[in-house]
């Protein structure tokens, strides 16, 4: 009797579950949001920046935030809470100057669950701009010497704005010396030999030296002053961007040009800006439509909306910050 009673209750519960209407999630895309600048990670004491320099730099960052917020998605916030978090960047390399920072724009979408509306504060989708950070992009070659690779494709779309590989925008002062300089084959190979000397195992050091000697012998003396490329053998240095009939396999190696920095300006000034964003808006719209289909708490995917909206005309506005 007891088993039959329990079975009846379970049956009724299953029937009720089958016919129960799922909770209707309201559209949250029109719900107004606010914008705030959050705390800054402050490592200035370790990087020898004064409180006055950090405070002045924060004023410059707030100007940048105001300019970015002229974009329609951030100008009239709906469907999310807008937040900007400021991160200090380590500035121990001698090739850098000024206060470096990462300005992270967070898009905390509204969420609906169990009759309540909240917003995402745990690692929300974000998009960043880097300030006064000139090294370490793409593949590294020698961090201490501020050497790294860059893409082959580069386009100058306006005075003071270069675009690498269609997505990485570098904003700078075009009246100054080049911000990056090519590293020669001879220079790069010398660094490879320096690194090899750090090997403490005697047998490994002998083999490494032999490999390096063979690679060096294979390079034409006529190419030693030419652009170095990141590839090849144990040295990771090539005098050619390709091999065996294939071009553009090995990217160019460059280094920070210390002469670019205007050291007469205060360290708080913004002298170099880097951001990454695609201008293939058709593709971004397709991605947005796909992402929206797989959201279950009413999110309206506002980072994706911003990436669709933010264009090169908006980026050009950032040039006014350089040197201030």
Backbone bond lengths (Angstrom), bond angles and torsions (degrees), N, CA, C in turn:
res aa  C-N    CA-C-N  psi(-1)  N-CA   C-N-CA  omega(-1)  CA-C   N-CA-C  phi
1 X - - - 1.471 - - 1.530 111.08 -
2 X 1.341 114.53 -43.78 1.473 119.48 -179.02 1.520 110.62 -64.98
3 X 1.366 116.47 -40.78 1.461 120.38 179.97 1.523 110.77 -64.99
4 X 1.337 115.95 -39.54 1.459 120.08 179.95 1.521 110.58 -64.92
5 X 1.332 115.95 -39.09 1.470 120.54 179.02 1.530 111.17 -64.42
6 X 1.344 116.38 -44.31 1.470 120.67 179.19 1.522 111.08 -64.92
7 X 1.333 115.80 -38.29 1.465 119.85 178.60 1.520 110.70 -64.06
8 X 1.336 116.55 -38.38 1.457 120.91 179.09 1.522 111.24 -64.70
9 X 1.338 116.40 -42.57 1.473 120.83 178.70 1.523 110.35 -63.00
10 X 1.336 116.09 -43.84 1.464 120.60 179.81 1.521 110.75 -63.38
11 X 1.347 115.81 -40.24 1.464 120.04 179.20 1.525 110.83 -62.89
12 X 1.335 116.13 -44.85 1.465 120.16 179.52 1.530 111.31 -63.78
13 X 1.333 116.29 -37.24 1.474 120.57 178.72 1.528 110.89 -64.43
14 X 1.335 115.74 -42.24 1.467 119.91 179.42 1.520 111.16 -65.24
15 X 1.336 116.13 -41.77 1.468 119.80 178.12 1.517 110.40 -62.18
16 X 1.338 116.83 -43.11 1.472 120.72 179.58 1.517 110.91 -63.50
17 X 1.343 115.86 -37.67 1.465 119.78 -179.93 1.516 111.12 -66.38
18 X 1.344 115.74 -38.23 1.462 119.49 -178.98 1.518 111.94 -63.84
19 X 1.323 115.65 -38.43 1.459 119.72 -175.60 1.526 113.43 -96.27
20 X 1.316 116.97 -1.27 1.470 119.85 179.50 1.522 110.25 -68.61
21 X 1.290 117.03 138.08 1.459 121.95 178.49 1.528 109.65 -82.31
22 X 1.341 117.90 130.74 1.469 119.06 177.12 1.523 110.76 -63.31
23 X 1.320 114.87 150.51 1.459 119.47 -179.71 1.523 110.05 -61.64
24 X 1.292 116.78 126.62 1.464 120.95 -179.24 1.523 109.55 -78.87
25 X 1.321 115.69 123.04 1.459 120.75 -179.25 1.523 109.16 -89.23
26 X 1.312 118.17 121.79 1.471 120.24 -179.84 1.526 110.98 -70.05
27 X 1.320 115.65 155.65 1.464 120.26 176.09 1.524 108.44 -74.88
28 X 1.326 116.12 123.30 1.461 121.15 -175.35 1.520 113.18 -103.82
29 X 1.324 116.92 -0.41 1.461 120.33 -175.39 1.513 114.76 -66.93
30 X 1.328 117.65 -18.62 1.468 120.53 179.55 1.528 112.94 -100.61
31 X 1.320 116.50 -1.60 1.469 119.15 -178.83 1.528 109.11 -72.71
32 X 1.346 118.20 121.71 1.477 120.82 -178.20 1.522 112.00 -62.51
33 X 1.322 115.01 147.55 1.457 121.15 176.17 1.514 110.52 -126.41
34 X 1.292 116.39 175.52 1.463 121.89 178.41 1.526 109.13 -118.16
35 X 1.322 115.80 176.45 1.464 121.04 178.46 1.522 108.49 -134.49
36 X 1.324 115.95 138.13 1.462 119.80 177.84 1.523 110.37 -146.10
37 X 1.324 115.21 152.06 1.457 121.43 173.03 1.518 107.60 -97.60
38 X 1.317 115.77 121.48 1.460 121.18 -175.83 1.522 111.09 -85.98
39 X 1.308 115.68 -173.95 1.458 121.21 -176.84 1.525 111.70 -65.24
40 X 1.306 115.25 159.78 1.463 121.78 179.34 1.527 109.34 -112.07
41 X 1.338 116.60 133.48 1.459 118.99 171.46 1.519 107.21 -72.87
42 X 1.300 117.48 121.40 1.468 121.23 -171.03 1.525 110.45 -116.33
43 X 1.339 114.97 104.67 1.460 120.94 177.12 1.524 110.85 -109.68
44 X 1.314 116.38 22.18 1.464 120.26 -174.17 1.520 112.47 -60.27
45 X 1.337 116.91 -30.13 1.458 119.73 -179.28 1.528 110.93 -62.88
46 X 1.354 116.21 -29.57 1.466 120.23 180.00 1.528 111.87 -88.11
47 X 1.322 117.17 -14.84 1.456 120.85 -176.91 1.526 112.27 -110.44
48 X 1.321 115.49 5.98 1.458 122.57 173.98 1.528 113.36 64.84
49 X 1.334 115.75 32.13 1.458 120.02 169.88 1.524 107.92 -95.80
50 X 1.318 116.62 140.21 1.460 120.47 -178.53 1.524 110.32 -81.72
51 X 1.335 117.86 158.99 1.462 120.16 175.14 1.526 112.05 -55.76
52 X 1.337 117.05 -35.98 1.470 120.26 179.29 1.526 110.65 -65.53
53 X 1.329 117.11 -40.18 1.470 120.71 178.53 1.524 111.04 -65.73
54 X 1.324 116.16 -40.43 1.464 119.90 179.31 1.523 111.14 -67.22
55 X 1.323 116.81 -39.19 1.467 120.79 179.34 1.524 110.72 -65.79
56 X 1.333 116.56 -42.96 1.465 120.46 178.88 1.522 110.64 -65.82
57 X 1.325 116.48 -38.31 1.461 120.55 177.47 1.522 110.90 -64.14
58 X 1.333 116.40 -36.85 1.465 119.94 179.16 1.524 110.93 -63.39
59 X 1.326 116.94 -34.87 1.466 120.27 176.52 1.524 110.51 -63.05
60 X 1.345 116.14 -40.72 1.462 120.09 178.44 1.531 110.42 -64.84
61 X 1.334 115.36 -39.75 1.463 119.46 179.78 1.524 110.60 -64.32
62 X 1.324 116.73 -39.89 1.467 119.69 178.48 1.526 111.00 -63.91
63 X 1.333 117.00 -34.14 1.462 120.10 174.98 1.528 110.29 -63.94
64 X 1.328 116.27 -42.68 1.460 120.24 177.87 1.526 111.02 -61.32
65 X 1.330 116.16 -45.18 1.460 120.37 179.56 1.529 110.43 -59.54
66 X 1.321 117.03 -41.47 1.469 120.92 179.60 1.524 111.24 -62.60
67 X 1.330 116.50 -38.54 1.467 120.05 179.88 1.526 110.57 -68.71
68 X 1.331 117.05 -44.76 1.468 120.02 179.06 1.519 110.43 -62.51
69 X 1.326 117.00 -34.60 1.462 120.79 -177.75 1.526 113.15 -73.39
70 X 1.308 117.87 -1.21 1.459 120.17 172.71 1.526 111.51 -72.49
71 X 1.326 116.63 -17.01 1.460 120.04 174.07 1.521 109.73 -61.45
72 X 1.328 117.42 145.12 1.462 121.84 -171.76 1.531 113.36 -60.02
73 X 1.332 118.05 -36.09 1.467 120.18 -177.96 1.522 111.30 -66.85
74 X 1.332 117.09 -36.71 1.464 120.92 -179.60 1.523 112.75 -91.89
75 X 1.325 117.12 -17.64 1.466 119.82 179.82 1.523 111.40 -73.76
76 X 1.323 116.12 -38.07 1.466 121.26 179.49 1.521 107.35 -127.58
77 X 1.318 116.03 87.80 1.458 121.39 -170.46 1.527 110.94 -75.29
78 X 1.338 114.60 123.70 1.460 121.57 176.44 1.525 108.88 -141.81
79 X 1.309 115.81 135.83 1.457 120.41 176.62 1.516 114.21 90.44
80 X 1.317 117.36 -1.90 1.466 119.84 -178.38 1.518 110.43 -162.45
81 X 1.312 114.86 169.81 1.461 122.45 171.30 1.521 107.11 -105.97
82 X 1.321 116.83 125.36 1.454 120.89 -179.77 1.517 110.94 -92.28
83 X 1.321 115.69 133.26 1.465 120.25 -179.04 1.523 108.34 -141.25
84 X 1.325 115.71 146.71 1.459 121.14 173.46 1.520 108.44 -122.67
85 X 1.326 114.51 128.24 1.462 120.97 179.01 1.532 107.70 -115.74
86 X 1.330 117.09 133.65 1.464 121.88 -176.48 1.528 109.13 -105.17
87 X 1.323 115.31 125.37 1.465 121.07 178.02 1.523 109.53 -114.52
88 X 1.321 116.11 130.68 1.462 119.09 170.81 1.525 109.19 -74.61
89 X 1.325 116.19 150.06 1.463 122.29 177.41 1.515 108.11 -115.11
90 X 1.320 116.18 139.59 1.462 120.41 178.34 1.522 110.26 -56.61
91 X 1.323 116.20 134.72 1.467 121.19 -174.61 1.529 110.71 -127.18
92 X 1.338 116.16 43.15 1.461 119.53 -176.04 1.526 112.92 -83.14
93 X 1.340 117.38 -15.45 1.464 119.61 -179.08 1.523 110.55 -73.00
94 X 1.323 115.78 137.50 1.457 121.25 -177.36 1.529 112.62 -68.76
95 X 1.320 117.06 -18.73 1.465 119.67 -177.16 1.519 112.65 -77.46
96 X 1.333 118.05 -10.30 1.457 120.89 -177.10 1.525 111.66 -98.10
97 X 1.324 114.42 161.99 1.465 121.07 178.52 1.521 107.67 -151.84
98 X 1.311 115.53 144.31 1.458 118.92 178.03 1.518 112.21 89.19
99 X 1.314 115.40 169.09 1.465 122.02 -177.81 1.526 109.21 -78.64
100 X 1.342 117.97 115.36 1.461 120.17 177.77 1.524 110.42 -89.84
101 X 1.316 116.76 148.91 1.466 119.95 -179.72 1.517 110.38 -156.70
102 X 1.325 114.45 155.65 1.470 121.17 169.46 1.518 107.66 -113.75
103 X 1.315 116.08 121.53 1.462 122.14 -179.89 1.523 107.42 -100.18
104 X 1.321 116.05 109.57 1.460 122.04 -174.61 1.526 110.18 -102.89
105 X 1.326 116.31 118.59 1.463 122.28 176.46 1.529 107.90 -93.20
106 X 1.330 116.24 115.36 1.458 121.46 -177.76 1.527 110.51 -99.79
107 X 1.324 115.41 137.70 1.462 122.35 179.63 1.529 107.65 -115.76
108 X 1.329 115.35 92.16 1.465 121.29 -175.54 1.525 109.47 -90.85
109 X 1.324 115.99 91.46 1.462 121.52 -176.87 1.527 111.76 -61.23
110 X 1.330 115.08 145.53 1.457 119.62 170.86 1.528 108.87 -67.64
111 X 1.337 115.68 143.98 1.456 122.75 179.09 1.525 108.99 -126.57
112 X 1.328 116.29 147.87 1.465 120.69 177.89 1.519 108.67 -122.63
113 X 1.318 115.95 125.71 1.460 120.18 178.67 1.521 109.80 -154.50
114 X 1.334 115.76 130.04 1.466 123.08 176.64 1.524 111.91 53.55
115 X 1.319 115.07 42.21 1.455 120.20 175.45 1.509 115.56 80.89
116 X 1.328 117.61 3.80 1.460 120.67 -177.77 1.525 111.24 -121.26
117 X 1.338 114.85 145.82 1.464 121.13 176.67 1.526 108.70 -106.32
118 X 1.307 116.27 127.26 1.460 121.85 175.81 1.522 107.36 -133.96
119 X 1.314 117.11 -170.70 1.462 119.01 173.74 1.524 109.62 -142.02
120 X 1.310 114.84 153.99 1.456 121.87 -173.32 1.528 111.20 -75.21
121 X 1.330 116.43 120.89 1.469 120.56 177.42 1.526 112.12 -117.06
122 X 1.328 117.23 -3.94 1.465 121.07 -178.50 1.523 109.13 -98.83
123 X 1.319 115.35 105.33 1.459 122.24 -179.07 1.532 111.73 46.40
124 X 1.321 117.48 59.00 1.462 119.90 179.03 1.526 110.82 -67.86
125 X 1.322 118.41 161.85 1.463 120.68 175.05 1.523 110.06 -55.59
126 X 1.326 117.19 137.66 1.459 120.08 -176.99 1.519 111.18 -142.91
127 X 1.324 115.11 160.94 1.467 123.94 177.27 1.521 107.16 -137.82
128 X 1.343 116.76 134.73 1.462 119.86 -170.10 1.523 113.52 -119.87
129 X 1.326 114.10 153.74 1.461 123.88 170.69 1.524 107.17 -123.35
130 X 1.333 116.88 133.73 1.463 121.94 179.14 1.518 110.10 -102.95
131 X 1.330 115.67 137.01 1.460 121.83 -177.71 1.525 110.52 -120.27
132 X 1.337 115.37 136.29 1.474 122.12 175.21 1.527 112.41 53.61
133 X 1.303 116.21 34.75 1.470 121.46 179.01 1.523 107.11 -124.50
134 X 1.333 116.56 103.39 1.459 120.47 -169.34 1.515 115.01 -102.30
135 X 1.329 118.83 -6.48 1.463 119.44 -174.58 1.517 111.27 -127.37
136 X 1.351 114.79 166.86 1.455 119.97 172.95 1.508 115.30 88.32
137 X 1.314 119.33 13.51 1.458 120.84 178.62 1.527 109.99 -84.86
138 X 1.333 116.11 155.85 1.459 122.31 -178.70 1.534 110.72 53.15
139 X 1.324 119.78 -139.19 1.467 120.95 -177.86 1.521 111.02 -85.35
140 X 1.320 116.11 135.63 1.452 119.76 177.66 1.518 111.44 -80.16
141 X 1.317 116.80 150.32 1.465 121.65 173.98 1.520 109.90 -117.54
142 X 1.331 116.04 -50.36 1.458 120.84 176.27 1.522 107.67 -148.99
143 X 1.322 115.67 101.27 1.466 120.98 -174.50 1.520 112.07 -62.02
144 X 1.322 116.35 -42.90 1.461 120.55 -177.64 1.528 111.68 -60.44
145 X 1.323 116.46 -36.80 1.467 121.74 -178.99 1.529 112.25 -92.83
146 X 1.335 116.55 7.13 1.472 121.75 178.68 1.524 111.69 58.16
147 X 1.329 116.12 44.37 1.461 121.91 178.33 1.520 109.73 -112.22
148 X 1.319 116.09 139.47 1.457 121.57 -178.14 1.522 108.43 -160.46
149 X 1.310 116.79 175.33 1.463 120.13 -179.81 1.524 110.66 -97.10
150 X 1.325 114.90 160.39 1.464 121.57 173.86 1.527 108.26 -132.00
151 X 1.331 118.52 157.65 1.464 120.45 176.70 1.528 111.43 -66.57
152 X 1.314 115.96 160.68 1.459 120.65 177.25 1.530 111.32 -70.27
153 X 1.324 115.36 -38.16 1.462 118.85 -173.29 1.524 111.25 -84.24
154 X 1.318 115.63 123.45 1.464 121.90 177.72 1.522 108.60 -139.58
155 X 1.325 115.76 136.56 1.466 121.32 179.41 1.524 108.91 -137.74
156 X 1.321 116.68 136.19 1.464 121.68 173.83 1.519 107.55 -97.36
157 X 1.337 116.82 112.25 1.469 120.13 -174.68 1.522 112.44 -93.80
158 X 1.329 116.50 -15.34 1.469 121.94 179.45 1.522 106.74 -166.77
159 X 1.332 117.98 160.04 1.468 118.71 176.60 1.530 111.00 -55.61
160 X 1.324 115.90 121.39 1.459 119.99 179.04 1.509 115.26 85.94
161 X 1.341 118.62 12.17 1.469 121.04 177.01 1.527 109.65 -136.41
162 X 1.318 116.30 112.72 1.459 122.61 173.89 1.521 109.07 -108.30
163 X 1.335 116.03 145.63 1.464 121.35 178.58 1.524 108.76 -122.10
164 X 1.319 116.18 126.23 1.458 122.13 178.65 1.527 109.65 -107.14
165 X 1.323 114.76 128.25 1.470 120.93 176.63 1.526 112.37 55.75
166 X 1.324 116.76 29.55 1.473 123.83 175.30 1.527 114.83 71.39
167 X 1.332 118.76 -5.32 1.470 118.63 -173.61 1.527 115.21 -129.80
168 X 1.330 118.38 -23.31 1.466 120.49 -177.50 1.519 109.66 -101.58
169 X 1.337 116.19 116.36 1.463 122.69 -176.26 1.524 109.53 -102.51
170 X 1.323 115.30 125.71 1.458 122.07 176.89 1.524 107.92 -111.35
171 X 1.327 116.24 123.00 1.464 122.21 -177.27 1.520 107.82 -113.73
172 X 1.323 116.70 126.43 1.464 121.15 -168.64 1.522 109.98 -152.09
173 X 1.335 115.92 178.94 1.461 122.13 176.44 1.528 108.32 -93.80
174 X 1.332 118.28 109.70 1.468 120.23 -175.77 1.523 113.97 -71.21
175 X 1.329 117.82 -11.52 1.467 120.39 -179.89 1.530 111.97 -81.62
176 X 1.314 116.87 -8.34 1.465 120.63 -177.40 1.535 110.99 -95.42
177 X 1.344 116.76 172.51 1.469 119.99 173.53 1.530 110.54 -59.79
178 X 1.330 118.25 160.47 1.473 121.16 179.40 1.526 111.68 -54.04
179 X 1.323 116.22 142.45 1.469 119.53 -178.28 1.531 111.91 -77.39
180 X 1.335 117.16 -29.42 1.463 121.07 175.58 1.519 109.23 -124.46
181 X 1.321 116.55 145.53 1.458 122.40 179.35 1.526 109.67 -120.54
182 X 1.335 117.37 147.56 1.468 119.16 176.50 1.522 111.39 -67.53
183 X 1.304 116.20 143.91 1.465 122.49 173.42 1.521 107.70 -96.06
184 X 1.327 117.30 130.19 1.461 120.58 -178.65 1.530 110.83 -79.05
185 X 1.320 114.77 161.00 1.463 120.72 177.66 1.524 110.28 -58.53
186 X 1.319 116.01 -44.50 1.459 121.21 -179.31 1.530 111.14 -61.17
187 X 1.319 116.20 -43.78 1.465 121.83 -178.89 1.529 111.39 -65.80
188 X 1.327 116.18 -45.19 1.462 120.41 -178.87 1.525 111.37 -66.22
189 X 1.323 116.58 -39.71 1.459 119.72 -178.83 1.531 111.18 -67.89
190 X 1.325 116.13 -35.82 1.465 119.75 177.34 1.526 110.63 -60.94
191 X 1.324 116.44 -38.34 1.467 119.92 177.70 1.524 111.21 -68.60
192 X 1.332 116.20 -35.96 1.466 119.70 177.16 1.527 110.25 -61.84
193 X 1.324 116.65 -39.07 1.470 120.26 178.03 1.538 110.32 -67.74
194 X 1.325 116.67 -38.19 1.469 120.06 177.88 1.526 110.93 -60.67
195 X 1.325 115.74 -43.82 1.461 120.29 179.54 1.521 110.96 -64.57
196 X 1.333 116.10 -38.02 1.466 120.39 -178.84 1.523 111.45 -64.10
197 X 1.319 117.19 -31.11 1.466 121.22 -179.00 1.529 112.33 -67.80
198 X 1.332 117.00 -14.68 1.463 120.73 179.31 1.529 112.44 -79.69
199 X 1.331 116.45 -10.45 1.466 120.70 179.35 1.531 110.09 -66.86
200 X 1.335 116.95 123.11 1.464 121.53 -176.05 1.526 112.93 -91.06
201 X 1.319 116.66 -21.55 1.458 119.59 177.92 1.531 109.13 -77.11
202 X 1.312 116.85 119.90 1.469 121.39 -172.40 1.527 112.42 -62.55
203 X 1.321 116.93 -42.96 1.467 119.99 -178.76 1.524 110.36 -67.46
204 X 1.343 116.30 -44.93 1.468 120.07 178.52 1.519 110.79 -61.51
205 X 1.339 116.64 -38.47 1.466 120.88 179.43 1.527 111.14 -63.88
206 X 1.334 116.84 -38.60 1.464 120.62 179.29 1.527 111.32 -65.25
207 X 1.332 115.67 -45.01 1.463 119.36 179.09 1.529 111.12 -63.99
208 X 1.328 115.69 -42.60 1.469 119.56 179.87 1.518 110.94 -61.24
209 X 1.321 116.58 -44.03 1.468 120.76 178.64 1.525 110.86 -61.14
210 X 1.322 116.43 -40.88 1.461 120.14 179.63 1.528 110.89 -63.70
211 X 1.328 116.19 -44.57 1.467 120.15 178.59 1.530 110.95 -61.45
212 X 1.339 115.62 -44.12 1.465 119.55 -179.80 1.528 111.15 -64.34
213 X 1.327 116.81 -40.57 1.467 120.12 178.52 1.530 110.85 -61.58
214 X 1.327 116.25 -40.62 1.466 120.03 179.47 1.529 111.32 -66.51
215 X 1.337 116.31 -40.92 1.467 119.61 178.76 1.525 110.99 -65.76
216 X 1.320 115.58 -40.82 1.467 120.33 179.26 1.531 110.83 -62.82
217 X 1.319 116.83 -42.09 1.465 121.34 -179.22 1.527 111.76 -64.70
218 X 1.341 116.48 -26.48 1.466 120.01 -178.29 1.525 112.83 -80.73
219 X 1.327 117.30 -10.25 1.467 121.03 -179.47 1.521 109.66 -88.80
220 X 1.312 116.10 130.73 1.463 120.12 177.98 1.528 109.66 -67.73
221 X 1.334 118.12 133.56 1.470 120.76 177.22 1.521 112.71 -55.41
222 X 1.327 116.90 -27.30 1.464 120.74 180.00 1.528 112.16 -68.20
223 X 1.335 117.08 -17.43 1.467 120.85 -176.55 1.524 113.83 -100.07
224 X 1.322 117.70 -1.01 1.463 119.86 -173.21 1.521 113.38 -64.48
225 X 1.324 117.46 -29.28 1.470 121.01 -179.78 1.531 112.10 -93.57
226 X 1.328 116.03 3.59 1.463 120.12 -179.23 1.526 111.43 -85.25
227 X 1.327 115.00 171.73 1.461 122.14 177.28 1.525 111.00 -57.07
228 X 1.335 116.32 133.58 1.465 121.35 174.45 1.523 109.71 -90.18
229 X 1.332 115.33 148.11 1.459 121.83 179.32 1.529 109.28 -123.23
230 X 1.329 114.87 149.10 1.464 120.92 -175.41 1.526 109.76 -86.59
231 X 1.337 115.82 98.75 1.460 120.06 -178.84 1.504 109.50 -179.35
232 X 1.312 115.94 -149.02 1.447 118.97 176.13 1.513 112.66 76.62
233 X 1.333 116.06 -148.95 1.454 121.92 -173.67 1.505 114.02 -93.24
234 X 1.330 115.75 -134.97 1.460 120.90 -174.47 1.525 112.10 -67.16
235 X 1.317 117.31 -25.88 1.470 121.12 179.16 1.517 111.97 -74.23
236 X 1.324 116.82 -22.24 1.471 123.33 -173.18 1.523 111.13 61.95
237 X 1.326 116.88 26.08 1.466 122.02 -179.92 1.523 108.89 -121.61
238 X 1.318 115.97 128.27 1.457 121.27 176.97 1.520 109.07 -128.53
239 X 1.339 115.92 147.54 1.465 119.71 175.96 1.514 111.18 -94.08
240 X 1.337 116.22 7.98 1.463 121.20 -179.62 1.522 109.28 -139.83
241 X 1.335 118.01 146.28 1.462 119.93 178.80 1.524 113.62 -77.63
242 X 1.331 117.27 -6.92 1.458 119.84 -178.01 1.508 112.17 -145.65
243 X 1.332 114.46 -176.67 1.463 119.83 177.76 1.523 108.99 -160.14
244 X 1.319 115.28 153.38 1.462 122.58 176.72 1.524 111.90 51.18
245 X 1.333 115.20 44.01 1.460 120.47 175.87 1.509 115.65 81.10
246 X 1.325 118.26 0.07 1.462 121.45 179.29 1.525 109.84 -105.12
247 X 1.325 115.95 127.52 1.461 121.35 -178.40 1.527 110.99 -95.65
248 X 1.321 114.62 161.74 1.470 122.59 172.66 1.531 113.68 55.43
249 X 1.330 115.24 39.66 1.464 119.88 173.75 1.521 111.50 -85.76
250 X 1.324 115.54 -37.88 1.459 121.62 -174.59 1.526 109.75 -111.01
251 X 1.330 118.33 116.88 1.469 120.76 -176.94 1.524 112.49 -72.33
252 X 1.338 117.17 155.09 1.470 121.29 178.71 1.528 111.61 -65.97
253 X 1.328 115.25 147.01 1.465 121.53 174.76 1.524 108.42 -100.78
254 X 1.327 116.53 131.18 1.463 121.33 178.80 1.524 109.35 -128.42
255 X 1.323 115.09 171.62 1.466 121.25 176.36 1.521 108.76 -138.42
256 X 1.316 115.37 157.14 1.464 120.47 177.17 1.524 109.28 -67.76
257 X 1.325 115.41 135.55 1.464 120.92 174.97 1.527 108.57 -93.15
258 X 1.327 119.21 107.43 1.474 120.53 -178.42 1.521 112.93 -62.98
259 X 1.344 116.76 -19.00 1.458 120.22 179.57 1.527 112.37 -72.99
260 X 1.337 116.55 -12.79 1.469 118.23 177.64 1.521 111.06 -67.35
261 X 1.320 117.19 -39.07 1.467 120.68 -175.50 1.528 111.32 -64.92
262 X 1.324 115.77 132.12 1.467 121.31 171.82 1.526 107.18 -91.59
263 X 1.324 116.11 98.98 1.460 120.67 -175.15 1.521 112.86 -81.71
264 X 1.332 116.19 2.07 1.462 119.84 171.28 1.526 111.19 -81.92
265 X 1.320 116.07 -16.21 1.459 120.38 176.60 1.525 109.72 -80.92
266 X 1.325 117.51 154.36 1.472 119.03 175.82 1.525 110.20 -64.97
267 X 1.314 116.86 153.79 1.460 120.91 -179.23 1.526 112.15 -65.16
268 X 1.307 116.18 -16.85 1.465 120.45 179.03 1.524 112.55 -75.87
269 X 1.332 117.31 -16.50 1.465 121.28 -175.31 1.523 111.26 -67.67
270 X 1.323 115.47 148.70 1.465 121.59 174.06 1.525 107.92 -90.66
271 X 1.321 116.62 119.51 1.458 120.59 -178.19 1.527 113.20 -117.52
272 X 1.330 116.68 -11.33 1.468 119.73 -174.23 1.523 108.46 -155.28
273 X 1.323 117.40 130.83 1.462 122.57 -177.77 1.527 108.91 -130.52
274 X 1.325 115.87 136.48 1.466 120.88 175.65 1.528 108.90 -132.95
275 X 1.320 116.26 133.65 1.459 121.33 174.90 1.524 108.90 -144.34
276 X 1.312 115.56 158.22 1.464 121.22 -179.69 1.516 109.58 -124.74
277 X 1.331 115.28 126.55 1.460 120.75 177.86 1.521 108.75 -162.32
278 X 1.315 116.75 144.53 1.464 121.30 179.16 1.523 110.37 -90.67
279 X 1.332 115.35 142.56 1.459 120.44 174.63 1.532 111.86 -101.30
280 X 1.325 116.19 9.68 1.465 120.81 175.03 1.526 107.55 -83.70
281 X 1.310 115.70 78.93 1.463 120.43 -172.56 1.528 112.09 -68.84
282 X 1.324 117.19 -28.90 1.466 119.89 177.20 1.518 110.27 -62.21
283 X 1.320 116.17 -44.63 1.466 120.65 178.08 1.531 110.61 -65.31
284 X 1.334 117.05 -42.32 1.461 120.43 -179.42 1.527 111.45 -63.45
285 X 1.342 116.86 -37.19 1.470 119.58 177.33 1.523 110.60 -64.95
286 X 1.317 115.71 -40.65 1.467 119.78 177.54 1.526 110.27 -61.75
287 X 1.332 116.73 -43.41 1.459 121.30 178.28 1.524 110.80 -62.27
288 X 1.325 115.82 -41.89 1.466 120.41 -179.98 1.528 110.76 -61.32
289 X 1.316 116.99 -46.74 1.462 120.99 -179.57 1.523 111.32 -61.50
290 X 1.328 115.87 -36.35 1.464 120.09 178.97 1.525 111.22 -70.23
291 X 1.327 116.85 -41.28 1.466 121.10 -178.09 1.522 111.13 -66.79
292 X 1.326 116.98 -42.32 1.467 121.07 -177.78 1.526 111.10 -58.81
293 X 1.325 116.85 -34.73 1.464 120.72 -178.14 1.526 112.29 -64.86
294 X 1.310 117.13 -20.95 1.460 120.40 -174.77 1.530 112.44 -112.58
295 X 1.323 116.07 27.18 1.457 121.07 174.45 1.524 108.48 -106.37
296 X 1.333 116.29 137.07 1.460 119.93 -170.62 1.528 114.56 -121.52
297 X 1.317 117.27 1.95 1.460 119.39 -178.58 1.526 111.64 -122.73
298 X 1.323 116.48 22.77 1.455 120.31 176.99 1.507 115.13 85.66
299 X 1.349 117.60 6.61 1.464 119.86 179.73 1.529 110.07 -59.93
300 X 1.322 115.23 143.51 1.467 119.00 179.74 1.523 112.29 -113.71
301 X 1.328 116.96 15.94 1.471 123.49 167.82 1.526 112.22 52.36
302 X 1.319 115.92 60.31 1.462 120.07 -171.66 1.519 114.44 -79.59
303 X 1.329 118.91 -23.09 1.461 118.65 171.67 1.520 109.42 -61.70
304 X 1.330 116.34 -44.91 1.463 119.86 179.36 1.530 111.03 -62.09
305 X 1.333 116.63 -38.65 1.472 119.77 176.27 1.523 110.81 -60.83
306 X 1.324 115.82 -41.88 1.464 120.08 179.69 1.522 110.87 -64.22
307 X 1.328 117.07 -44.70 1.463 120.33 -178.82 1.525 111.64 -62.70
308 X 1.320 116.72 -30.63 1.466 120.61 175.37 1.524 110.24 -72.29
309 X 1.311 116.50 -39.56 1.466 121.69 -174.24 1.523 113.30 -77.40
310 X 1.328 117.11 -39.77 1.471 121.75 -172.63 1.526 109.65 -72.77
311 X 1.332 116.44 121.77 1.464 119.80 -174.13 1.526 111.51 -127.11
312 X 1.319 116.07 -175.01 1.465 120.63 -175.54 1.525 112.62 -67.95
313 X 1.309 117.80 -26.90 1.465 119.35 176.13 1.527 110.42 -65.55
314 X 1.329 116.06 -36.33 1.463 120.02 176.07 1.529 110.51 -68.81
315 X 1.321 116.43 -39.75 1.466 120.52 179.66 1.522 110.76 -62.78
316 X 1.315 117.30 -38.83 1.468 121.02 -178.87 1.530 112.09 -60.18
317 X 1.326 116.82 -26.37 1.466 120.13 179.42 1.529 111.95 -65.43
318 X 1.330 116.58 -22.69 1.467 120.33 -177.50 1.521 112.48 -73.46
319 X 1.331 117.68 -16.59 1.469 119.75 -178.88 1.526 111.54 -62.58
320 X 1.326 117.26 -26.06 1.467 120.29 -178.96 1.530 112.57 -66.99
321 X 1.334 117.09 -15.13 1.466 120.90 -179.18 1.522 113.07 -83.86
322 X 1.323 117.18 -20.28 1.461 120.52 -174.37 1.527 110.65 -66.30
323 X 1.319 114.97 128.07 1.464 120.65 178.11 1.507 114.11 87.42
324 X 1.346 117.26 9.30 1.465 120.73 -179.48 1.524 110.26 -116.90
